Amino acid sequence: MEIRFYIDPATDLPHIYQHSVKEHEVEEILRRPGEDRRGRKGSRVSIGPERVTKRVKSFV
């Protein structure tokens, strides 16, 4: 699976950092979501397993 992150032009860092989320957390949630459902405008919402309490919205 290829994972790409939106780079915030103001900081030149992944946008996820503004939400206190790290790349390895996103990868873990996307590989083994506790829940995966359709979001708005073509997005997917993946929620981590119980031990990971973060949500990730991905655009396909």
N, CA, C and O atoms as a GROMACS GRO file, in nm:
protein
  240
    1MET      N    1   0.083  -0.116   0.000
    1MET     CA    2   0.000   0.000   0.000
    1MET      C    3   0.089   0.125   0.000
    1MET      O    4   0.180   0.137   0.082
    2GLU      N    5   0.062   0.215  -0.091
    2GLU     CA    6   0.135   0.341  -0.094
    2GLU      C    7   0.055   0.446  -0.020
    2GLU      O    8  -0.062   0.468  -0.050
    3ILE      N    9   0.118   0.510   0.077
    3ILE     CA   10   0.052   0.614   0.156
    3ILE      C   11   0.123   0.745   0.128
    3ILE      O   12   0.245   0.756   0.144
    4ARG      N   13   0.045   0.844   0.088
    4ARG     CA   14   0.101   0.978   0.065
    4ARG      C   15   0.030   1.076   0.158
    4ARG      O   16  -0.089   1.062   0.184
    5PHE      N   17   0.103   1.172   0.206
    5PHE     CA   18   0.048   1.269   0.300
    5PHE      C   19   0.041   1.407   0.236
    5PHE      O   20   0.130   1.446   0.160
    6TYR      N   21  -0.065   1.481   0.267
    6TYR     CA   22  -0.076   1.618   0.221
    6TYR      C   23   0.028   1.701   0.295
    6TYR      O   24   0.034   1.699   0.418
    7ILE      N   25   0.108   1.773   0.220
    7ILE     CA   26   0.211   1.859   0.280
    7ILE      C   27   0.154   2.000   0.292
    7ILE      O   28   0.115   2.060   0.192
    8ASP      N   29   0.151   2.051   0.413
    8ASP     CA   30   0.102   2.185   0.439
    8ASP      C   31   0.201   2.285   0.381
    8ASP      O   32   0.317   2.286   0.423
    9PRO      N   33   0.159   2.369   0.287
    9PRO     CA   34   0.252   2.463   0.225
    9PRO      C   35   0.309   2.567   0.323
    9PRO      O   36   0.416   2.623   0.298
   10ALA      N   37   0.239   2.592   0.432
   10ALA     CA   38   0.288   2.691   0.530
   10ALA      C   39   0.403   2.636   0.614
   10ALA      O   40   0.489   2.712   0.659
   11THR      N   41   0.405   2.504   0.635
   11THR     CA   42   0.507   2.445   0.723
   11THR      C   43   0.600   2.349   0.650
   11THR      O   44   0.706   2.313   0.703
   12ASP      N   45   0.562   2.306   0.530
   12ASP     CA   46   0.636   2.203   0.456
   12ASP      C   47   0.642   2.070   0.531
   12ASP      O   48   0.734   1.991   0.511
   13LEU      N   49   0.544   2.047   0.618
   13LEU     CA   50   0.534   1.923   0.694
   13LEU      C   51   0.400   1.857   0.664
   13LEU      O   52   0.306   1.924   0.619
   14PRO      N   53   0.389   1.726   0.688
   14PRO     CA   54   0.260   1.661   0.669
   14PRO      C   55   0.151   1.727   0.754
   14PRO      O   56   0.173   1.760   0.870
   15HIS      N   57   0.034   1.746   0.694
   15HIS     CA   58  -0.078   1.810   0.763
   15HIS      C   59  -0.119   1.734   0.889
   15HIS      O   60  -0.169   1.794   0.984
   16ILE      N   61  -0.098   1.604   0.891
   16ILE     CA   62  -0.137   1.523   1.007
   16ILE      C   63  -0.068   1.569   1.135
   16ILE      O   64  -0.121   1.547   1.244
   17TYR      N   65   0.048   1.632   1.124
   17TYR     CA   66   0.119   1.681   1.243
   17TYR      C   67   0.036   1.784   1.318
   17TYR      O   68   0.050   1.796   1.440
   18GLN      N   69  -0.048   1.858   1.248
   18GLN     CA   70  -0.133   1.958   1.314
   18GLN      C   71  -0.238   1.892   1.403
   18GLN      O   72  -0.301   1.958   1.485
   19HIS      N   73  -0.256   1.761   1.386
   19HIS     CA   74  -0.354   1.687   1.465
   19HIS      C   75  -0.287   1.589   1.560
   19HIS      O   76  -0.351   1.498   1.612
   20SER      N   77  -0.158   1.608   1.583
   20SER     CA   78  -0.079   1.521   1.672
   20SER      C   79  -0.084   1.375   1.629
   20SER      O   80  -0.092   1.285   1.712
   21VAL      N   81  -0.078   1.352   1.498
   21VAL     CA   82  -0.078   1.218   1.441
   21VAL      C   83   0.054   1.196   1.369
   21VAL      O   84   0.103   1.285   1.300
   22LYS      N   85   0.112   1.079   1.386
   22LYS     CA   86   0.240   1.046   1.322
   22LYS      C   87   0.216   0.950   1.206
   22LYS      O   88   0.114   0.882   1.200
   23GLU      N   89   0.313   0.946   1.114
   23GLU     CA   90   0.300   0.862   0.995
   23GLU      C   91   0.276   0.716   1.029
   23GLU      O   92   0.192   0.651   0.966
   24HIS      N   93   0.347   0.663   1.126
   24HIS     CA   94   0.331   0.520   1.160
   24HIS      C   95   0.192   0.492   1.215
   24HIS      O   96   0.141   0.381   1.198
   25GLU      N   97   0.129   0.590   1.281
   25GLU     CA   98  -0.007   0.570   1.330
   25GLU      C   99  -0.106   0.562   1.215
   25GLU      O  100  -0.197   0.479   1.216
   26VAL      N  101  -0.088   0.648   1.115
   26VAL     CA  102  -0.175   0.644   0.997
   26VAL      C  103  -0.160   0.509   0.928
   26VAL      O  104  -0.260   0.447   0.892
   27GLU      N  105  -0.038   0.465   0.908
   27GLU     CA  106  -0.014   0.337   0.842
   27GLU      C  107  -0.081   0.222   0.918
   27GLU      O  108  -0.144   0.135   0.857
   28GLU      N  109  -0.067   0.221   1.049
   28GLU     CA  110  -0.127   0.114   1.130
   28GLU      C  111  -0.279   0.114   1.117
   28GLU      O  112  -0.340   0.009   1.102
   29ILE      N  113  -0.340   0.233   1.123
   29ILE     CA  114  -0.486   0.241   1.114
   29ILE      C  115  -0.534   0.198   0.976
   29ILE      O  116  -0.635   0.128   0.966
   30LEU      N  117  -0.465   0.239   0.871
   30LEU     CA  118  -0.508   0.204   0.736
   30LEU      C  119  -0.489   0.055   0.707
   30LEU      O  120  -0.567  -0.004   0.632
   31ARG      N  121  -0.386  -0.005   0.764
   31ARG     CA  122  -0.362  -0.148   0.741
   31ARG      C  123  -0.457  -0.237   0.822
   31ARG      O  124  -0.497  -0.343   0.774
   32ARG      N  125  -0.493  -0.194   0.943
   32ARG     CA  126  -0.581  -0.273   1.030
   32ARG      C  127  -0.684  -0.184   1.099
   32ARG      O  128  -0.677  -0.164   1.220
   33PRO      N  129  -0.778  -0.130   1.023
   33PRO     CA  130  -0.876  -0.041   1.086
   33PRO      C  131  -0.972  -0.121   1.175
   33PRO      O  132  -1.009  -0.234   1.144
   34GLY      N  133  -1.011  -0.058   1.284
   34GLY     CA  134  -1.117  -0.117   1.366
   34GLY      C  135  -1.251  -0.096   1.297
   34GLY      O  136  -1.342  -0.177   1.310
   35GLU      N  137  -1.261   0.015   1.222
   35GLU     CA  138  -1.381   0.047   1.146
   35GLU      C  139  -1.337   0.123   1.021
   35GLU      O  140  -1.246   0.206   1.027
   36ASP      N  141  -1.401   0.095   0.909
   36ASP     CA  142  -1.372   0.165   0.784
   36ASP      C  143  -1.506   0.194   0.717
   36ASP      O  144  -1.583   0.102   0.690
   37ARG      N  145  -1.534   0.321   0.691
   37ARG     CA  146  -1.662   0.356   0.629
   37ARG      C  147  -1.644   0.470   0.530
   37ARG      O  148  -1.541   0.538   0.528
   38ARG      N  149  -1.746   0.490   0.447
   38ARG     CA  150  -1.742   0.597   0.349
   38ARG      C  151  -1.761   0.731   0.418
   38ARG      O  152  -1.845   0.745   0.506
   39GLY      N  153  -1.681   0.827   0.376
   39GLY     CA  154  -1.697   0.963   0.426
   39GLY      C  155  -1.760   1.049   0.318
   39GLY      O  156  -1.822   0.997   0.225
   40ARG      N  157  -1.745   1.179   0.329
   40ARG     CA  158  -1.800   1.271   0.231
   40ARG      C  159  -1.700   1.297   0.119
   40ARG      O  160  -1.579   1.284   0.137
   41LYS      N  161  -1.752   1.333   0.004
   41LYS     CA  162  -1.672   1.375  -0.112
   41LYS      C  163  -1.564   1.274  -0.150
   41LYS      O  164  -1.450   1.313  -0.176
   42GLY      N  165  -1.598   1.146  -0.153
   42GLY     CA  166  -1.505   1.044  -0.197
   42GLY      C  167  -1.400   1.003  -0.095
   42GLY      O  168  -1.304   0.934  -0.129
   43SER      N  169  -1.418   1.045   0.030
   43SER     CA  170  -1.319   1.010   0.131
   43SER      C  171  -1.359   0.880   0.202
   43SER      O  172  -1.472   0.834   0.190
   44ARG      N  173  -1.265   0.822   0.274
   44ARG     CA  174  -1.289   0.707   0.360
   44ARG      C  175  -1.254   0.750   0.502
   44ARG      O  176  -1.161   0.830   0.520
   45VAL      N  177  -1.324   0.701   0.600
   45VAL     CA  178  -1.293   0.728   0.740
   45VAL      C  179  -1.256   0.596   0.804
   45VAL      O  180  -1.338   0.504   0.810
   46SER      N  181  -1.133   0.587   0.850
   46SER     CA  182  -1.086   0.467   0.917
   46SER      C  183  -1.060   0.501   1.063
   46SER      O  184  -0.994   0.601   1.094
   47ILE      N  185  -1.111   0.419   1.151
   47ILE     CA  186  -1.092   0.439   1.295
   47ILE      C  187  -1.006   0.324   1.345
   47ILE      O  188  -1.032   0.207   1.316
   48GLY      N  189  -0.905   0.360   1.421
   48GLY     CA  190  -0.811   0.259   1.469
   48GLY      C  191  -0.876   0.161   1.564
   48GLY      O  192  -0.985   0.184   1.615
   49PRO      N  193  -0.808   0.050   1.587
   49PRO     CA  194  -0.857  -0.048   1.685
   49PRO      C  195  -0.862   0.016   1.823
   49PRO      O  196  -0.814   0.128   1.842
   50GLU      N  197  -0.919  -0.054   1.919
   50GLU     CA  198  -0.939   0.002   2.052
   50GLU      C  199  -0.813   0.061   2.114
   50GLU      O  200  -0.820   0.162   2.184
   51ARG      N  201  -0.699   0.000   2.088
   51ARG     CA  202  -0.577   0.052   2.150
   51ARG      C  203  -0.526   0.177   2.081
   51ARG      O  204  -0.442   0.249   2.136
   52VAL      N  205  -0.574   0.204   1.962
   52VAL     CA  206  -0.540   0.328   1.890
   52VAL      C  207  -0.669   0.406   1.878
   52VAL      O  208  -0.761   0.363   1.808
   53THR      N  209  -0.677   0.519   1.943
   53THR     CA  210  -0.804   0.592   1.951
   53THR      C  211  -0.812   0.708   1.853
   53THR      O  212  -0.887   0.803   1.876
   54LYS      N  213  -0.737   0.703   1.744
   54LYS     CA  214  -0.738   0.813   1.647
   54LYS      C  215  -0.816   0.774   1.523
   54LYS      O  216  -0.830   0.657   1.490
   55ARG      N  217  -0.867   0.877   1.455
   55ARG     CA  218  -0.939   0.858   1.330
   55ARG      C  219  -0.855   0.913   1.217
   55ARG      O  220  -0.782   1.011   1.234
   56VAL      N  221  -0.865   0.850   1.103
   56VAL     CA  222  -0.793   0.894   0.985
   56VAL      C  223  -0.891   0.907   0.870
   56VAL      O  224  -0.967   0.814   0.843
   57LYS      N  225  -0.889   1.021   0.804
   57LYS     CA  226  -0.971   1.038   0.685
   57LYS      C  227  -0.877   1.031   0.565
   57LYS      O  228  -0.780   1.106   0.557
   58SER      N  229  -0.907   0.940   0.473
   58SER     CA  230  -0.821   0.924   0.356
   58SER      C  231  -0.901   0.954   0.231
   58SER      O  232  -1.022   0.934   0.227
   59PHE      N  233  -0.833   1.002   0.131
   59PHE     CA  234  -0.895   1.032   0.002
   59PHE      C  235  -0.838   0.938  -0.101
   59PHE      O  236  -0.716   0.925  -0.117
   60VAL      N  237  -0.928   0.872  -0.171
   60VAL     CA  238  -0.889   0.771  -0.269
   60VAL      C  239  -0.897   0.831  -0.408
   60VAL      O  240  -0.868   0.763  -0.507
   0.00000   0.00000   0.00000
